[in-house]
Amino acid sequence: MTDDAALNALREAARLSPENLPLRRHLADLLLASGHHAQAEGEYRAALVLSPGDHGITIALAEACVRQGKNDVALAVLDPLLTMSEHPVRADVLAARAILPDNKRAAAYWYRYAIARDPSQADPELADLLGLGEASPSPSPASPGPAAGPPAPSPAPQAQPPSLIPAPHPQPYAPPQPADGHPGGPADVEPTAEMERARVTFADVAGMDTVKEALRMKLLLPVQQPELFAAFGKRAGGGVLLYGPPGAGKTHLARAAAGELGAAFMNVGLADILDMWTGSSERNLRATFAAARRNRPCVLFFDEVDALAARRSDMRQAHSRQIVNQFLAELDGVDERANEGVLVLAATNAPWYIDVAFRRPGRFDQMVFVPPPDTTARAAMLSLMCRDKPLGKMDFDKVARATEGFVGADLKGLVDRAVEAKLHESIRAGRPVPLSTADLMAATRTVRATAVREWLGTARNYVLHANESGVWDELLPWLRDLR
């Protein structure tokens, strides 16, 4: 055992020379070896402050935590290493030890993976706890082993477990493969968001001429007239953030933009990205952007983007910040042409919660307010919604004047309510009875606007009290009549 007097002398030396990294690291190693695990943890943390990227210190800190039974802390420390395609094998062994109390099968997977990478890291004590023993065959780095389910279709040059705590049937991770000349997502990770061809265009979007023109100039024309834009150094691609009250038609606009261009359309929801396993959300993001790059021109649409791009200053968990960082990295691309032909649209009802880094030029550098429709737009929207129904004499302008504050979703609900009443009448008559203005007016007495006034009330707080940069100036005209 290390002499206590020698340890005390080293502690005093470290106190007098707090920025001496080799001394502090030596002290921490001796403390760990002598069983002073809590003190070793403190010294390793101090050393990491002096050398944040030191993998050796990170692994030693995790080992100190594991020896104290602080497994969750150890996994959090190891997380940045384990999500890297190349990391020290000792990190895998420690991950197995930390996971063992909660998930023996997952721990066995990590241990098998570590030994497959470097047999010298074998830990007989851990192998016995896992029920593996010395005779247990070690899988090759390209194969997941018995605990990982069926082997992958083709072996990868260097496998890596998919997450910090693997799923019951994890598949080995393959390094990013090129997609159309640009690095994309992992070859064995496929995005869950479906690629589709939009069947609507701007002709199917009533009103909102200002918004459509902004989308046309920013996203569509660079693809349709590349030579003209190239003369001014502008390439096809970029990002636009649509924001406004719920139900105003942001998703419909995004789909229409893809239809106008004849491009592929990916509607990415939260379930397509967020995953309970650490590191999987970032991989899902990479795979989604890689699929968009393979299908360019492509409109990549992120709905409720504030859940993926929230302010990092408001986050308490490291993995949430890593998702934001990954999102920013994908928007930037691996080179200046990586996202050429990928048109990124995002929509949110709460733009004030989005990290300011997303509004930097080259990312979502244009924010477009999707306002509640005015009277003319509401009349046009009602006409579009009723065009495939049996109609009598209609006065959509009259209905539009009676639906002040309604957004597209509200108007859709109004038409549905009127159609339901008309269906009852048609069933009694035994024939389709045409829809009339009176039917829509009757529905206006039972349907109320949902969220516009509430949303504008929230927006008012930000416009009046958090608008030093002027980013919310375009909302001012909509707040003047708010009481």
Beta strands, then each sheet from edge to edge (+ up, - down):
strand 1: 176-179
strand 2: 182-186
strand 3: 195-197
strand 4: 238-243
strand 5: 264-268
strand 6: 298-302
strand 7: 342-348
strand 8: 366-369
sheet 1: 1+ 2-
sheet 2: 3+ 5- 6- 7- 4- 8-
end
